[in-house]
């Protein structure tokens, strides 16, 4: 069955059951990690192509999708720790981490804290690098997420442009409405509040520079792209900018996304 029961008796709320799929073949798997309030189905647009080229592990992080909802542990760092245990469970020594939004933060934490487990990263409009006012507004948004089912939809509204296909908006809205409010609130808080947050600048700069592997970053905001370039520590790192796209650019433009990502992965793994 595509579930992994991962026990962690040393950490409160550490035990979790993760849903994952394991497709394709290859010695260096891709690990696909979705964004906040989503699940691994957001990679359904890409899995057929990727699984024809690679072994692909696509996971629902704790509290999301078909994975279990423990009482706590919804910080991106907790989710990165879960992924280490999942890789151990699957006897996978190293991966290429591919993360969207919150998933981009999770795989970056994995690369910093466990550099031997990550060969390369693909970060799709990742959930870091935002201006400081995002963190300043986050506590009020966390309170709203706990109290108001519509708060998540209001936060999600910024993800889209007038040309975003309506089915993408509906797809994600339905998932957000089904999410436990405490999971959304605690995960959002982990992204942007607390001394260890890396969602906004300048807190994230030094931390992200600790990534030793090559990083391919997709952005729709040219200013964030320029900032991402300043973080590059590996010569094979690069940033792709698609102005006019929304936050879920990999879903809006799946064929172009796959073309760019596959070419880059081939270049850094040969």
N, C-alpha and C positions, 0 to 999 in steps of 0.2 A: 504494500500500500504506500502511496506517496505522502506519508507522514513520518516525522522523526520526533520521538519522545526524548527530550533533552533535559536531564536532571542536573540541578546545581544546588546541592544541599548547603553550600557555603554562602549563598546569597538569597535574602528574602525575595520571594517572587521570582526566583531564578528558574524554576521548573517551567517548561513550556513545551507545547506540541506544535511543531511547525509543519504546515503544508508546503510541499515543494513538488516540482516535476523535474525529471532527469531525462533529457532527450539528446539524441545524436551521439557522436563518438569523438574522441580526441584526448590527447594527453594533457592539454591545458584548457580546462573548461572555462566557459563564461559563467559568471554568477550575476544574475539579473535581479536588481533590487528596486522595487517600486517606490512611489512617493507617498506623502502624507495622505491618509484617508483613502488610499487606493488599495490595490492588491495586484498579484502577479498577472492578472488577466490583461493589464495594460500592455503587456508584451505579446499578446496574441497576434498583433499586427506583424511582429517580427520573428516569432519563433519558427515558422516553417523554413524561412531562409537561413536563419542562424543555425538551426539544428542540422541542416544539410551540410554545414561547413565545420561545426564544432560540437563538442559535448556542451550542453547548456543546462544549468541548474537555475530554475526560476522559483523564487520563494515568496510566500506571504510572511511578512515580519509579524512578530507577536502582536496580538490584538487586532490584526487586519485580516480580511479575507476569510479563509478557512482555517487559519491558525487559532490556537487557543487564546483566551483572554484572561491571563493571570491578574491578580489584584493590583500589581504594580510592575515597574520595570519598563516603562515606555520611553525612556530617554534614548536618543540615537546611539549612545555608548552601550546601553544594555542590548540594543538590537545588533550592534556590531559583535558583541560578545556571543550572542546567540549564533551568529554566522560562523564564528570560529568553531563552536561546538558542532554545528551542522557539517562543516567541512571535515572535522575529525570523524564524525559519525559515518560519513561517506568515504573516508580514507582518501581525501583529496588534498595533496600537499600545497598546491598553489593554483590561483585562478586569475583571470582577468575580471576585475570588478566593473560592472556596468550599473550605474545608479541614476535614477531620475529624482530631482528635487530633494526630499528628505533622504531618498536612497543614495543620492550623490554625496551627502554628508556621511551617511553610514559607511559606504565603501571607502571614503577618505579616512575615516577613523580607523577602519580595518587596516588600511595601508600604513598609517602612522604607527599604530600600536602593535601591528603584526606584519612588519615589512616583508618577512620571508614568505608570507602567504599570498602576496599580491604581485603579479608580474607587471601589470599595467592597469590603468583606470580609464573608463569612459564615463564622464560626468555630464549629464544632460540637464541643462539649466539647473545646476545643483543648488541646494538650499543653504548656501553660504555666500558671504560677500555682500550682503545687503547693507544699506547705510544705517548708521546708528539709530535713526528714528524708528526703525522696525523693532528693535529691542525695546525702545521706550514705549511703544504702543502695545507690545506683546502681553504684559500683565492684564490689561483690560480685555484683550481678546481672549485670553485664557479663561477669565471669569465668565465672559459671554458664552464660550464654548460649553462650559459646565451647566449653564442655565437655560440656554436657548438653542433649540434644534436648528434654527435658521442661521445661526452664527457661522457655521461651517460653510454654508452656501454663499454667504456674503464674502467670506475670505476667499473662497474659490473663484469668485467672479473675476478677479484680476487676471486669472490664468488665460483668458480668451481674448481674441480680437474679433472684429466683425466678420472675418472670413473663416473662423474656426467652424468646422462641420458641426451642425447642431447635435448629431448623435454622440459626439465626444462629450459635449456639455451634459446631456441627459445621462450618459453612461456613468460619469463621475458623480453627478448629483445623487443618483440612486445609491451609489456606494456610500457616500457621505451620510445620507439619511439613515442608513442601516448600521452605521458605526456606533459603538458605545461612546457616549459623550466623554467619559473620563479618559478613554484612550486618546481621543482627539485632543483634549485639553492638555494632558500630560506630555504627549508627544510634541505638541506645538510649544509648550513651555520648555521642553528640552532643547528644541531647535534654537530658541531665541532668548531665553532667560537663564539666570544663574551665572556663577563665576566661570563655569566650564563650557558655556555656550560658544559655538563657532559659527552661528548663523549670520552674525552681523560684524561689520568692521568697527574698530580695529582688532577685536578679540581673535578673529580667525587668521589673521595674516601670518603670524609666526608659526602657528600650529600647522597650517596647510603647507608651508614651505618645508616641513619635515617629511613630506611625501617624497621618497627617493625614486619612485618608478615613473615612467612616462605617463602623461595624462593628456587625453583628448577631451576637450571641453566644448560643449555646444551651448551657445547663448543666443538670445534674440536682442539683447540690449548691448549696443556697442560699448557703452561705458563700462559695463561689467566685464565684457570681453577684454578690454584694455587692462583692467585690474587683474584678471586671470593671467594674462601674459606676464605680469610682474611677479607672479608666484612661481614661474617655471624654474625648476631646478634641474630637470633632465632635458638634454638637447632635443629629444624626440617629442617633447610636449608641444601641443599646438591647440589653438582655439579657433573654432568655426562660428561665424556670426551670421544669423539669418534674420535681419530686420523685417518686421512685419509679421513674423510668426508669433504664436502665443507660448505660454509656459510649457505646454505639452507638444512641443514642436516635433518630437519623435512620433507622435500619433497623428499629427496633422500632415507630416511629410515623411511617411515611413519608408518609401522607396529611396528617396535621397539620403535619408538618415542611414539606411543600411549600406548604401553605396560608399558613403564617406567612412563609416565606421569599419566596414570590412577591409577597405583598402589600407586604412591606418593600422589596424590590427595585424594585417599581413606584413606591413613594413616593420613593425616593432618586434615581431616574433620570429622572423626568418634569421 
